[in-house]
Amino acid sequence: MKYNYLFFLSALLLLTGCAPDHFGPVNVPEEYSTDQVMKTSKDEVDAELKELQKLPEANYTISSEDHFHIVVYGYPDVSATNIVITPDGFLNMPLIGPVKVGGLTVKEANLKVAEELSYYVKSPKVALIPVQVTGFSFVIAGQVLRPGKYTIAIGRTRLIDAIALAQGFTSGLYQGTTFSLADLDNAYIAREGKILPVSFNKALLQGDNLHNIPLQNGDYIYVPQVMGSTVTVLGEVHRQNYVGYHEGLTLVNALSFCMGLMETHADNVKIIRGGMKDPVVYTVNITKMLEGKIKDFPLQPNDIVFVPRDGLSDWNVMVRKILPTIQAMSMLAGPFGNPSSLYYSN
């Protein structure tokens, strides 16, 4: 109840225009720590990008609606292109008709098709080449015209292809001039809880193929809005949400618009500034702040406020905790980045 009262009082002061220029009484110290996430050298980035260009062996089983080219070496008349697996798991090809391959690996399916062909062709050598695999997909969200989940064509779907599938970026109109709403500087690809060192500017605008990496199952692409005017609040709050930014918005004020802190919150709150790719992380003791022992913390547009459950400090651990929530919120938000339930704090 004490916390909720403090949140209400803070919001009331700001809404009535009574907030002073400073953040608390003069004798209250301003106390926070900052951490610059260690930057990777250009040589290390290039080495990682070269590794990302190498596709690992696809470990999956065949599903309905998968597309394959089937090559029978030395017998082009028996080979087939763009064969679609039926809903019940069969492929149909010349000479042998339907063969059940659903649930098999590609290697197992090769052997089964070869076995069926052996009644008509001597010692056939068969290769099923995946063209489009429905079980393999990526998600793209943010400032694209069609955010959503898309199927990966193994070895053929790269970053540029993903943007094309989402039909490009959203745009706005200002004084008769159309401009892109996509912030390519801070757009990112996340894979298994890690932000990849991919530059969207280099891949899309400069044609740098090193950054135009092939996508893998589970990749998440996020394109933020340029000149965004929100603060994202995540973690141990009663309602994770976007808060509309206005001049003078503070940490306590933003938390009040998310219905306050949960009892399970840790003392130290993290404020991530500068985007997920090149952030500065501020650590603020919210308990001391609510007790009036330190000043409130002024926020900036596009800040991410993360209230952890524990005292985590490692950046990679924080990213793994934050990304799934950002993904879920951005998918609900649609192409313009803010859900209909956005709280405006001005």
Buried (B, 14 or more C-beta within 10 A) or exposed (E): EEBEEBBEEBBEEBEEEEBEEEBBEEEBEEBBEEEEBEEEEEEEBBEBBEEBEEEEEBEBBBBBEBBBBBBBEEBEEBBBEEBBBBEEBBBEBBBBEEBBBBEBBBEBBBEBBBEBBEEEBEEBEBBBEBBBBBBBBBBBBBBBEEBEEBBBBBEEBBBBBBBEBBEBBBEBEEEEEEEBBBBBEBBBBBBEBEBBBBBBEBBBEEEBEBBBBBBBBEBBBBBBBBEBBBBBBBBBBEEBBBBBBBEBBBBBBBBBBBBBBEEEBBEBBBBBBBBBBEBEBBBBBBBBBBEEEBBBBBBEBBBBBBBBEEEBEEBEEBBBBBBEBBBEBBBEBBBEBBBEEBBEBE
